[in-house]
Amino acid sequence: MVRQRDEHAASVLRALIRISRRGVADARTAGIRLSLTDQSIVAFIVDNPGSRSTDIATEFLLNRSTVSRQLTNLVKLGVVREATDAAGRGRPLELTDAGWDAYRESLGILQDVVDAQMGDWTDDEVAAFAQALARFNAARPAASAPQTPQENPEK
């Protein structure tokens, strides 16, 4: 029975990878082309108003310098800016008007894909899938966090 569970879990992983790749490919048709990482950061800023680069690094388990490079690119694209009314270090981030447009456009493209994929699903099936995904995303044990070789010398 454990073997079947492992096969199902592997199937879930493969499906998530395909979904991510399709999403990136579909989003490339947008006016401002955002990578998967860019889309994730923009969505995080939308979902977490007033967030700072350190919040993004913590959420995605990334080094702050990596987030800084990504944000520099998003600023150059005119999508993200530091909030002008904030003072001190680590200023809150916000989307520009162009950033909101890019967010809505890429979200719309991706929503169209999801709607098409689930076009023949019942309302109950869509609700059950949404609940299962919410549960999946909420259950991230600390043990699943990536470890650097220094933190885990056996690997």
Buried (B, 14 or more C-beta within 10 A) or exposed (E): EEEEEEEEEEEEEEEEEEBEEEBBEBBEEBEBEBBEBBBBBBBBBBEBEEBBBEBBBEBBEBEEEEBBEBBEBBBEBEBBBBEEEBEEEEBBBBBBEBBBBBBEBBBEBBEEBEEEEEEEEEEEEEEEEEEEEEEEEEEEEEEEEEEEEEEEEEE
